[in-house]
Amino acid sequence: MSGDLSGADDSRRRPVSEQRVSHRDRDAAVEILRVAAGDGRLTAAELEERVEAALVARTASDLAELTADLPLEGMPPQAREVIRIDQRFGEGKRAGRWLVPHRMEIRLMFSDLKLDFTEAVITHDTLHIEVDLRIGGNLTLVTGPGIVVDADDVTYSRGDIKVHPVTGPEIPVRLRVVLTGRSTGGDIVARLPRRTPWQRLRRKS
């Protein structure tokens, strides 16, 4: 049977290597490259060159070529859909190479929680956090280049909300953290990492 096949499912006619990639595919490839650079497998120049190529890659084969000489264990795991934290008293922390989920539900009372994104594994572009901060429940977000925090939709009757403004040259947004919910007695602070004494000394010199 003959006819125009232009409307057929394109995935039937094209091998996987030639199929178009998504933003998530590109982000995953960039994370593999960053892990490899952190392990010393890529130089800074190689990392910059490959990241630029990954961000404009169009097909799966384009991305595969950029990571073909790197170990598969560099592949970031699948992010969880939601992480729930219900904490009373004490301190909690997510730091180092923790995997950022798609959503978080955080309830704090008489306790402090810090989410440090400086070395976090980010595999998607938005993190939604619903907060319920009671008396003495404080949330701190430690951000970095390309991480933006939006707390405009948090309602609060007590406590402070302090979000460090984005400064410096234009940097592509890697992760947008959107906070919603309420605070009836806790603080929300989003800030850059604190400089070490050595970094402060070098800046003064």
C-alpha positions, 0 to 999 in steps of 0.5 A: 500500500503506497501513500504519503508517510509524512504523518507517521510516527517519526520514532519508527523511522528514526533510530534512537541516536537521531531522535531529538533530546529534551532539556532534561536530557541536556541537563543530565549530560551536563551533570555527567560532565561536571562529575567527570571534571570534579573527578579530574577526568576533564580539564576546565577547558574541556568541561567548558567546551563540552558543556557549551556543546551539550546545551545546544545538542539536538540529537541523542547521538550529539550528547552521546559523543560528548560523554562516550569516553566517560564512565557510566557511573557518572550518570545521575540517578533518578530524582525522587518526586517528593521528599517530606520533612517533619522536624521538631527540635534540633537541626537538619541539613541536606548538603554535599552531593544530595539529589534534588527532588522535584518537590519538598514538603517541609514542616518545622517547629523549634528547629533549623533546616539547611538546604545547601545547593552548592554541590547538589545534583540537579537534574531538572529546572524547578524545585517546588517547596511547600513550607509550614514553619511554626514557632522557632522553625527556620529554613536556610537555603544556600544557593550559588550561580544559576540558582534563583529563589522565589518566596513571593507566595509564602504567607507569614504572620511572624518571622522574616523572609530574606532572599539574597538578590541575584547579582553579577553577570548574566548567568543561565538559571540552573534551578528555580526554587519556588516556595509556597505555604506559610510561616507563623513564627519561623524565618526563611533565608536564602543566601550565597555560601559564606566565604572562608577566612582565607577567601576573605583575606584574599579579597582584601589583598 
